[in-house]
Amino acid sequence: MSLRIEKINSLISHHISEIISRELNLKPGILVTVSKVDTGKDLRYSQVFVSVFPEKEIQYVFTALKKEIYLIQGSFNRKMPTKIIPKIKFKLDTTEAEADVIEKLLKQI
């Protein structure tokens, strides 16, 4: 991955985290974290991986993200200083759940 893409991913992560925490109205006690961003080489699309705590609220959070995608994308477009603004797509980060499964398997050994 090029240094330019890494910097843009970092910038996207920062801006999307800020937008989610300030502009998305979620139930109290729900924590949404942007864990990773993958942007294409042409900067047209970005996959934003989010983790949700507690896990039972994943469906609620993704419904809210889908419902408010135009608000999020619009706020993001105004904050990005680049000529080409990537289209945002949210994905669930399952790294933590996979790590828990591996950890349980290792404890059994």
Secondary structure by P-SEA (a helix, b strand, c coil): ccaaaaaaaaaaaaaaaaaaaccccccccbbbbbccccccccccbbbbbbbbccccaaaaaaaaaaaaaaaaaaaaaaaccccbbbbbbbbbbaaaaaaaaaaaaaaac
